[in-house]
């Protein structure tokens, strides 16, 4: 399968048994999908589980896939449903992984200037806190927009809401993040 084939063509080829097509799809979208789950959830281990589950569902449903929408919309719809199920089941507190990363960076022998590491850590931590303070539906719309560069129509399709609802969720998310991140 050529790397230039569309996602939809690759998915159709995968449904016919071409495993190389799936490898190409995975290479194209694994980073975006992983970031979506990690930034959308408070627990990294659970985010990784949902990330794996999402790809598993793509594999299981490959023969039922219909290119009615872009593959990324299809993929994000699966991710959205997994997150909604997770939110319904459980809520956890934010882990300290970002803090551990900063401590590791500071103790490394060839570490950057400590002020720089702490500044970057604080900025990342503020953004992480601001994202976690957003309502689930706004955080999800924001991450779909930023991580996957989905448009409002695609976000609406992936989340199963109307265009105006998706647009409002994005507008409120951006406004709340701007207010939270002001110095």
Backbone torsions as a table, in degrees:
resi	resn	phi	psi	omega
1	UNK	NA	126.4	177.1
2	UNK	-68.2	146.1	180.0
3	UNK	-64.7	-17.1	-176.9
4	UNK	-88.2	-5.9	178.9
5	UNK	-63.0	148.7	178.8
6	UNK	-68.2	159.4	177.8
7	UNK	-59.3	-39.7	-177.6
8	UNK	-65.8	-39.5	177.1
9	UNK	-65.2	-41.5	178.9
10	UNK	-63.7	-41.9	-179.8
11	UNK	-64.9	-38.9	177.7
12	UNK	-64.8	-40.1	177.9
13	UNK	-65.8	-39.4	177.9
14	UNK	-64.1	-39.1	178.0
15	UNK	-61.7	-28.1	177.9
16	UNK	-86.6	1.0	174.6
17	UNK	108.7	4.9	-179.3
18	UNK	-84.3	99.0	-176.2
19	UNK	-69.5	-25.3	177.2
20	UNK	-64.6	-31.5	177.7
21	UNK	-63.6	-41.7	178.1
22	UNK	-65.0	-40.7	179.0
23	UNK	-58.9	-39.7	178.5
24	UNK	-66.4	-45.6	177.5
25	UNK	-59.0	-44.1	-179.0
26	UNK	-62.0	-46.2	179.1
27	UNK	-60.2	-39.7	-178.2
28	UNK	-68.1	-36.4	-167.9
29	UNK	-118.7	-4.0	-175.0
30	UNK	-64.9	-40.4	-179.4
31	UNK	-64.6	-46.5	179.7
32	UNK	-61.3	-45.5	-178.0
33	UNK	-67.1	-41.6	179.0
34	UNK	-61.0	-47.9	179.1
35	UNK	-60.9	-38.3	179.4
36	UNK	-58.5	-47.2	-179.4
37	UNK	-70.4	-43.9	-177.1
38	UNK	-64.7	-40.7	-179.7
39	UNK	-79.9	-21.0	-178.6
40	UNK	-87.5	-7.9	-176.5
41	UNK	-127.5	160.3	-179.3
42	UNK	-89.7	-21.6	-175.7
43	UNK	-113.5	113.7	-175.7
44	UNK	-62.3	-39.6	-179.3
45	UNK	-62.7	-41.8	177.9
46	UNK	-69.7	-34.6	176.8
47	UNK	-61.4	-42.2	179.2
48	UNK	-65.9	-37.3	176.9
49	UNK	-63.3	-45.2	179.7
50	UNK	-66.4	-36.5	176.3
51	UNK	-58.2	-48.0	178.5
52	UNK	-64.5	-41.1	179.3
53	UNK	-62.8	-37.8	179.7
54	UNK	-62.0	-47.5	178.5
55	UNK	-65.0	-35.9	177.4
56	UNK	-61.4	-40.5	179.6
57	UNK	-68.2	-35.0	175.4
58	UNK	-62.3	-43.8	-179.3
59	UNK	-63.3	-48.3	-177.1
60	UNK	-64.2	-37.2	-174.9
61	UNK	-93.4	10.3	-173.0
62	UNK	-56.6	-36.0	-178.1
63	UNK	-78.0	-18.5	178.9
64	UNK	-93.1	-8.0	-177.7
65	UNK	-61.2	133.8	175.2
66	UNK	-126.8	129.0	-177.2
67	UNK	-76.6	54.0	177.6
68	UNK	-72.5	-24.8	179.0
69	UNK	-139.2	176.2	177.6
70	UNK	-62.0	150.5	178.6
71	UNK	-58.1	-39.3	-179.4
72	UNK	-63.2	-34.3	176.6
73	UNK	-65.4	-43.4	177.8
74	UNK	-60.8	-47.5	-179.4
75	UNK	-62.1	-44.0	-178.4
76	UNK	-72.9	-24.6	174.6
77	UNK	-67.0	-41.2	175.6
78	UNK	-62.7	-46.5	179.9
79	UNK	-60.5	-43.6	178.7
80	UNK	-58.4	-47.9	-179.1
81	UNK	-62.4	-38.8	177.4
82	UNK	-64.1	-42.4	178.8
83	UNK	-65.0	-43.1	179.2
84	UNK	-59.8	-45.6	177.6
85	UNK	-59.7	-41.4	179.1
86	UNK	-63.4	-46.6	-179.5
87	UNK	-60.2	-36.1	-179.8
88	UNK	-69.5	-35.4	-176.4
89	UNK	-79.7	-42.0	-163.7
90	UNK	-155.0	150.9	171.9
91	UNK	-136.4	134.5	-178.3
92	UNK	-127.4	162.6	178.2
93	UNK	-86.0	159.0	-178.0
94	UNK	-66.5	132.5	178.8
95	UNK	-80.5	172.8	-177.0
96	UNK	-100.5	26.2	-176.7
97	UNK	-63.7	-38.0	179.5
98	UNK	-64.0	-40.2	177.7
99	UNK	-64.4	-40.5	178.1
100	UNK	-63.7	-39.4	178.2
101	UNK	-60.3	-43.7	-179.9
102	UNK	-64.6	-42.5	178.3
103	UNK	-63.5	-41.4	177.5
104	UNK	-61.1	-43.1	-179.1
105	UNK	-65.0	-39.2	-179.4
106	UNK	-69.1	-31.0	-177.0
107	UNK	-89.8	-6.1	179.1
108	UNK	-67.5	141.9	-176.4
109	UNK	-60.8	-36.6	-178.3
110	UNK	-103.6	36.6	-175.4
111	UNK	-62.6	148.6	171.7
112	UNK	-64.8	172.2	177.0
113	UNK	-55.7	132.1	-178.0
114	UNK	-54.5	-36.9	-179.5
115	UNK	-62.0	-39.1	-179.0
116	UNK	-66.9	-45.0	179.9
117	UNK	-62.0	-44.9	-179.5
118	UNK	-66.9	-37.5	178.1
119	UNK	-63.5	-47.5	177.7
120	UNK	-61.4	-41.5	179.3
121	UNK	-62.3	-45.5	-179.2
122	UNK	-63.4	-41.4	178.7
123	UNK	-63.7	-45.2	179.1
124	UNK	-63.8	-39.7	-179.6
125	UNK	-66.1	-41.0	177.7
126	UNK	-62.7	-43.2	179.4
127	UNK	-65.4	-41.9	179.3
128	UNK	-60.9	-45.8	178.5
129	UNK	-63.5	-42.8	-179.9
130	UNK	-63.1	-41.3	177.5
131	UNK	-63.3	-42.3	-178.3
132	UNK	-68.6	-24.0	179.2
133	UNK	-79.0	-17.5	178.3
134	UNK	-68.0	147.3	170.9
135	UNK	-59.4	150.0	-175.1
136	UNK	-51.9	-44.4	-176.5
137	UNK	-68.2	-34.3	177.7
138	UNK	-72.9	-41.2	178.5
139	UNK	-61.2	-42.9	-178.9
140	UNK	-64.4	-45.1	178.8
141	UNK	-61.9	-43.0	178.7
142	UNK	-60.2	-47.1	-178.6
143	UNK	-66.3	-37.3	176.6
144	UNK	-62.9	-39.0	-179.7
145	UNK	-69.5	-47.9	-174.5
146	UNK	-78.0	-46.0	-175.6
147	UNK	-77.0	-37.5	-173.9
148	UNK	-111.5	-3.7	-179.0
149	UNK	57.0	31.5	177.2
150	UNK	-72.0	145.9	174.4
151	UNK	-83.5	174.4	-177.6
152	UNK	-60.0	-43.4	-179.9
153	UNK	-61.6	-41.7	179.7
154	UNK	-67.4	-39.0	177.5
155	UNK	-63.9	-43.4	178.7
156	UNK	-59.5	-44.8	-179.6
157	UNK	-65.4	-43.2	-177.7
158	UNK	-67.1	-33.8	-177.0
159	UNK	-97.6	-6.4	176.4
160	UNK	74.6	30.4	177.6
161	UNK	-121.1	171.5	178.6
162	UNK	-75.1	163.9	-179.7
163	UNK	-55.7	-48.7	-176.8
164	UNK	-65.6	-35.5	178.2
165	UNK	-65.8	-45.9	178.3
166	UNK	-61.3	-42.3	180.0
167	UNK	-63.2	-42.9	178.7
168	UNK	-64.3	-42.6	179.8
169	UNK	-60.0	-43.1	178.3
170	UNK	-64.3	-47.0	-178.2
171	UNK	-59.0	-47.3	-179.9
172	UNK	-65.8	-39.5	179.4
173	UNK	-62.2	-48.0	179.9
174	UNK	-62.5	-41.8	-179.9
175	UNK	-63.5	-44.3	-179.2
176	UNK	-67.2	-39.0	178.5
177	UNK	-66.5	-43.0	177.6
178	UNK	-58.3	-45.9	-179.5
179	UNK	-64.5	-39.5	-178.8
180	UNK	-70.6	-30.1	-173.7
181	UNK	-97.6	0.1	176.6
182	UNK	-62.3	141.8	178.8
183	UNK	-66.8	NA	NA
